[in-house]
Amino acid sequence: VSKLHAVTGAFGYSGKYIAQRLLDAGHQVRTLTNSPNRKHPFGDRIEVFPYSFDKPDELAESLEGVSVLYNTYWIRFNHRLFTHAEAVRNTITLFNAAREAGVERIVHVSITNPSEDSPLEYFSGKARLERALMETGVSHAILRPAVLFGKEDILVNNIAWALRRLPVFGVFGDGQYRLQPIHVDDFSRLAVEQGKSRENTTIDAIGPETFTYKGLVQEIGRIIGKRRPVISVPPGLGYISVAILGKLVKDVILTREEIDGLMADLLCTDSPPAGTTKLTEWAKAHADSLGRHYASELARRRDRERGYGRE
Ligand SMILES: NC(=O)c1ccc[n+]([C@@H]2O[C@H](COP(=O)([O-])OP(=O)(O)OC[C@H]3O[C@@H](n4cnc5c(N)ncnc54)[C@H](OP(=O)(O)O)[C@@H]3O)[C@@H](O)[C@H]2O)c1
């Protein structure tokens, strides 16, 4: 049966893949976004509404008739222009609006290992939101990815980009902390599957391969034909180097908090894989294009008309 589904950020990264799958399944799709004019492949097949976080009644109206809400909205790091605290407030407003509007199910995107006690606001904010979602009483699935990869991703692409341009690659400390990347389309399949259920659940949305950070860098270097010496640098020095490089590309490449989260092994779990696509195989198939262009988080935030991909 065709239903109306709402996806936040359908012209962004994961939201785009979720929206595509819903359209392919014959559903009507509506998006809430900051970027109604961002380039996207959907023509006029998606209804577009703004995130009216400051007008909760309008937000609830924009969710009228929606059976499932897929929520990808979040901010990656604290910045002059946006903060985690604001994203937490806005998301709670969104959850309440969904409940007001009678949305049947919320599929919410979180992070591996969230904890309200975490000193890292990314992880504490996500934990706070998981609790807020449970408290709405709306049927929900919480999906916890560690890292997404695919055509428009940032982390894997930019590791390849650095390997292409720099003679050595520095990892923070010993580089032995781990990550479990999931392909963005495997992730979207999981999200849409969870949109069909009405059971409350929390799933670690991880892929089939576990890498150490250093191992991931070496593997990508091998695959794109840029084997560089991978050296350990003290995290503080690594952070300063990344910050300087960030100035050159006019982006925030990684924040100190992101490095701390990575090094605390927070992007790794003991759960079974939820995706099947191997990063190594995907990277081989995209070895020519991977890392050719730098993928900028801040450019996505500043230029709300350009699409995430480069095609
Ligand atoms: N990408 C990853 O590797 C990764 C890893 C772990 C967890 N996650 C989680 O997965 C979810 C989706 O990630 P994604 O990479 O697919 O996100 P995305 O498409 O870049 O963004 C999702 C939505 O959030 C909005 N947004 C992002 N940054 C913002 C900012 N600084 N200020 C205001 N709005 C902002 C976007 O705005 P627009 O409407 O303007 O596009 C979009 O509507 C997030 O909840 C994230 O925490 C992602």
The ligand as an SDF file (V2000), in Angstrom:
LIG
                    3D

 48 52  0  0  0  0  0  0  0  0999 V2000
   27.7350   10.4580    7.8210 N   0  0  0  0  0  0  0  0  0  0  0  0
   28.2770    9.6060    8.6700 C   0  0  0  0  0  0  0  0  0  0  0  0
   29.3490    9.0290    8.4500 O   0  0  0  0  0  0  0  0  0  0  0  0
   27.5640    9.2970    9.9610 C   0  0  0  0  0  0  0  0  0  0  0  0
   28.1670    8.4850   10.9200 C   0  0  0  0  0  0  0  0  0  0  0  0
   27.4880    8.1830   12.0900 C   0  0  0  0  0  0  0  0  0  0  0  0
   26.2300    8.7040   12.3020 C   0  0  0  0  0  0  0  0  0  0  0  0
   25.6840    9.4890   11.3710 N   0  0  0  0  0  0  0  0  0  0  0  0
   24.3610   10.0580   11.6330 C   0  0  0  0  0  0  0  0  0  0  0  0
   23.5750    9.8920   10.4720 O   0  0  0  0  0  0  0  0  0  0  0  0
   22.6800   10.9800   10.3260 C   0  0  0  0  0  0  0  0  0  0  0  0
   22.7040   11.4860    8.9270 C   0  0  0  0  0  0  0  0  0  0  0  0
   24.0050   11.8510    8.5490 O   0  0  0  0  0  0  0  0  0  0  0  0
   24.2600   12.3710    7.0750 P   0  0  0  0  0  0  0  0  0  0  0  0
   25.7260   12.3600    6.9090 O   0  0  0  0  0  0  0  0  0  0  0  0
   23.3940   11.6240    6.1350 O   0  0  0  0  0  0  0  0  0  0  0  0
   23.7690   13.8790    7.2330 O   0  0  0  0  0  0  0  0  0  0  0  0
   23.4160   15.0370    6.1990 P   0  0  0  0  0  0  0  0  0  0  0  0
   22.6510   14.4870    5.0470 O   0  0  0  0  0  0  0  0  0  0  0  0
   24.6290   15.8220    5.9340 O   0  0  0  0  0  0  0  0  0  0  0  0
   22.4480   15.9510    7.1050 O   0  0  0  0  0  0  0  0  0  0  0  0
   21.2160   15.4650    7.5780 C   0  0  0  0  0  0  0  0  0  0  0  0
   20.2750   16.6290    7.8470 C   0  0  0  0  0  0  0  0  0  0  0  0
   20.8110   17.4650    8.8810 O   0  0  0  0  0  0  0  0  0  0  0  0
   20.9670   18.7890    8.3970 C   0  0  0  0  0  0  0  0  0  0  0  0
   22.2310   19.3240    8.8930 N   0  0  0  0  0  0  0  0  0  0  0  0
   23.4440   18.7470    8.8600 C   0  0  0  0  0  0  0  0  0  0  0  0
   24.3790   19.5470    9.3980 N   0  0  0  0  0  0  0  0  0  0  0  0
   23.7300   20.6750    9.7580 C   0  0  0  0  0  0  0  0  0  0  0  0
   24.1460   21.8970   10.3580 C   0  0  0  0  0  0  0  0  0  0  0  0
   25.4200   22.0850   10.6780 N   0  0  0  0  0  0  0  0  0  0  0  0
   23.2280   22.8370   10.6210 N   0  0  0  0  0  0  0  0  0  0  0  0
   21.9360   22.6340   10.2870 C   0  0  0  0  0  0  0  0  0  0  0  0
   21.4700   21.4950    9.7090 N   0  0  0  0  0  0  0  0  0  0  0  0
   22.3500   20.5350    9.4550 C   0  0  0  0  0  0  0  0  0  0  0  0
   21.0150   18.6810    6.8900 C   0  0  0  0  0  0  0  0  0  0  0  0
   20.6310   19.9290    6.3660 O   0  0  0  0  0  0  0  0  0  0  0  0
   20.1400   20.2360    4.8620 P   0  0  0  0  0  0  0  0  0  0  0  0
   18.6670   20.0230    4.9300 O   0  0  0  0  0  0  0  0  0  0  0  0
   20.5430   21.6250    4.6610 O   0  0  0  0  0  0  0  0  0  0  0  0
   20.8200   19.2780    3.9180 O   0  0  0  0  0  0  0  0  0  0  0  0
   20.0600   17.5430    6.6360 C   0  0  0  0  0  0  0  0  0  0  0  0
   18.7430   17.9930    6.6460 O   0  0  0  0  0  0  0  0  0  0  0  0
   23.0630   11.9920   11.3920 C   0  0  0  0  0  0  0  0  0  0  0  0
   22.1360   11.8790   12.4330 O   0  0  0  0  0  0  0  0  0  0  0  0
   24.4190   11.5410   11.8580 C   0  0  0  0  0  0  0  0  0  0  0  0
   24.6110   11.8160   13.2180 O   0  0  0  0  0  0  0  0  0  0  0  0
   26.3050    9.8100   10.2120 C   0  0  0  0  0  0  0  0  0  0  0  0
  1  2  1  0
  2  3  2  0
  2  4  1  0
  4  5  1  0
  4 48  2  0
  5  6  2  0
  6  7  1  0
  7  8  2  0
  8  9  1  0
  8 48  1  0
  9 10  1  0
  9 46  1  0
 10 11  1  0
 11 12  1  0
 11 44  1  0
 12 13  1  0
 13 14  1  0
 14 15  2  0
 14 16  1  0
 14 17  1  0
 17 18  1  0
 18 19  2  0
 18 20  1  0
 18 21  1  0
 21 22  1  0
 22 23  1  0
 23 24  1  0
 23 42  1  0
 24 25  1  0
 25 26  1  0
 25 36  1  0
 26 27  1  0
 26 35  1  0
 27 28  2  0
 28 29  1  0
 29 30  1  0
 29 35  2  0
 30 31  1  0
 30 32  2  0
 32 33  1  0
 33 34  2  0
 34 35  1  0
 36 37  1  0
 36 42  1  0
 37 38  1  0
 38 39  2  0
 38 40  1  0
 38 41  1  0
 42 43  1  0
 44 45  1  0
 44 46  1  0
 46 47  1  0
M  CHG  2   8   1  16  -1
M  END
$$$$
